[in-house]
Amino acid sequence: MDIKIEKKGKSYKRVIALSTAFALLISGVVAGRSYLGESSNMADGSELRRAIVEQGQFDIKVRASGKLVIDYQRLITANTDGKVTEILVKPGEIVEAEQAIVRLENPETRERLAQKQSLLTRRLAEHEAELAGMDAGLVDLEAARDNALLDVKNDKKMLSSYQHLLAKGYISKLEFNKKQLALAKHQNNLSVQIARVEKHIKQVDAVKRAQLAEVKGLNLDIETLIAKINDLTVRSSMSGQIQEISIGLGMQISSNSTIAKVADHTQLIARLEVAELEAPFIQVTQPATIDTFSSEIKGTVSRVSPIVTNGQVEVDIVLSGELPNEARNQLNVQGVIKTLERDNALYVKIPANSQQNQLNSVFVVNGNKASKTKVRFGLRSVNHIEVADGLSVGDEIIISDTSEYALDKQILLYN
């Protein structure tokens, strides 16, 4: 039979190849360890953002978004009832004080005015006739008083003559007494007539006062109705810009109903929404800069709201100087408020995911390696953060997000 003889040449070649590959692997690992040194990872240095630690004046600033808003506005309300017949302006129009903006109509008020005016005319005529009659009565009473006065004067003269005649015995005592009695009667009649005249005069004065009060009341009613008719033309209470119109044609509105809003469009402030964690550092009178994305406007903090809404606090900035052309109500803006100054402070651009007033881990660059270092940061500003401990002037750190190297103490930088 045939005997097969194995060819051992191929087996020796496989062993040699495996040995060579293993040797290359070992040499690669050795070379890699030599290249990495103590680094446990590698990173493309060209893709990492870096910053240098600086020293000097460090301004603590707070950045916030917001809008330009009108600082002062008024409600325009109706002073009388009426139906809207004309709307003379539109939102956004500039109006002057006392300019007509809406017209109302109220036929009932006009009818009442006509009735009151007619009543006043009639009552004035009646008053005149009543006073004429009373004046005639007064003339009669004064005539009767004057006649009574003449009778008294005549009786006094006669009584004097009778007294001489009585003394000479030409008349009797009885006749003299009769004349005295006649004088007394005429004097009593004079007193009565004088009292009647005085009473009549008082009555005339009372009637005149009543008439005057009635006329005054009617005139007041007429003035009130005229004012209501004038109020049917609703006018702007100030010069400014119409913000909104709250009524429509044909609407029946009552007194005190809101007609429109008008605002002084030249008095704009910036109203920023500041994060509640940064709001405690903001105080009234702190300087601020408002960016309209076309211009920058200087300003000062005028109000910090005590209320937190959805994690935000309202901060008002009073603007100074002439406003730029693009400034208008509800314009979106960015604001930066300077809250504090630190002299001779260490600071650096804010690393990703860093926290102020806390201990943070950052990678400090030294040549082609970056080592993780514990750093305590202080207060943060808009783009920079204060270095409290762990870094020195001139140190270079990585400010990119390094969360993927969280487990590494040192990384090797290439490129």
C-alpha positions, 0 to 999 in steps of 0.5 A: 500500500501507499504511505503518505509523507507529511510536508512539515515546511508549511507548519514551520512557516505558520509558527514563524509568522505568528511569532513575528506578529506577536513580536510586532504587537509587543513592540507596538505596545511598548512603543505606545506606552513610551509615547503615552507616558502617564496619559490614559487617553489621547485628544486632537488638540486642534479641536479643543478650545483653550484659554490663558489665566490672566490677572488684573481688574475683573468686572463681574457682569450679568448678561440677560435678555429682554425687551425695550418697553414704554416706561409710562402709559395711560388708559383712555376711558369713556366719560359718558355712555354712547355708541361708537360711530367713528374711530379716528386713529390706529395703533402705532399712530402718534397723537397730540394731547387733546386730539380726538381719537374716537367719536360716540353718539347718544341721542338720549343725552341730546334730547335731554339737553333740548328739554332742559334748555326749553324748560329753562327758557319757560321758567325764566319767562314765568319768573319774570311774570311772577316778579312783575306781579309782585313788583306791582303788589309792592307798588300798591303796598308802598302807596298804601303805606305812604297814604297812611304816613300822610294821614298821620302827619295830617292828624299830628298837625290838626292835633296841634291846632286842636290843642290851642283851640282847647286851651282857649276854650273854642272846642270841647275836651271830647272833640280833642279826644276824638282827634287824638283817637283818629291820630292813634288809628292812623299811626296803627294803620301806618305800622301795619302798612309798613309791616306789609311792605317789609313782608312783601319785600322779604317775599320778593327776595325769597322768590328771587332766591328760589328762582335763582336756585332753580335757574342755577340747577337748570344751568348746571343740568345743561352744563352737565349734559353739554359736557357729556355731549362734548365727552362723546368725542374721546380725546387723548389725555397726553401726547404719545403713541397709541398702543391699542384700541379696545373698542370697535365700530357699533359697540355700545359702551358705558362710562369708564369703559376702556377706549385705548392705551396711549404711551410716551414712545420717547420714554423707553426702558429696557426690561431684562429677565435675569436668572434668579441665581444672579439677581441677588448681585444686582442693585439699583444704580449699577451701570448697564449696557443694552445691545439692540444688535445694531447699537449699544445704549448706556443705562442704569438699573432702576428697579429689581423686582422682588418676585421670581417668575419661572426662575426669572427676575425682572430688572428695569434699566433706565436708558441715557442719552439719545435713543437710536433709530431702531429703538421701539417698544417690544424690541428684543435686546441683550443687556449686560449689568456690571455688578462688581469690580475686583482689582488684581484678580485672577480670571479666565474664560469660563470652562464648559460645565464649570460652577462658580464658588465651587471646586471644579476639575479642569485640564491644565495644558503643559506641552503636548499633555493636559493634566486634570487639576482641581481648581476653585472658581469664584464669581463668574461674569459674562465670559470669564470666571474668577480663579480663587485657587489652583491656577496661576497667571499664564496657565493654559487650560482647556475650556471645551467640554471634556466630559468624555475624559472624566475618568482620565487624569492626563490626556495626550494632545496631538495636532 
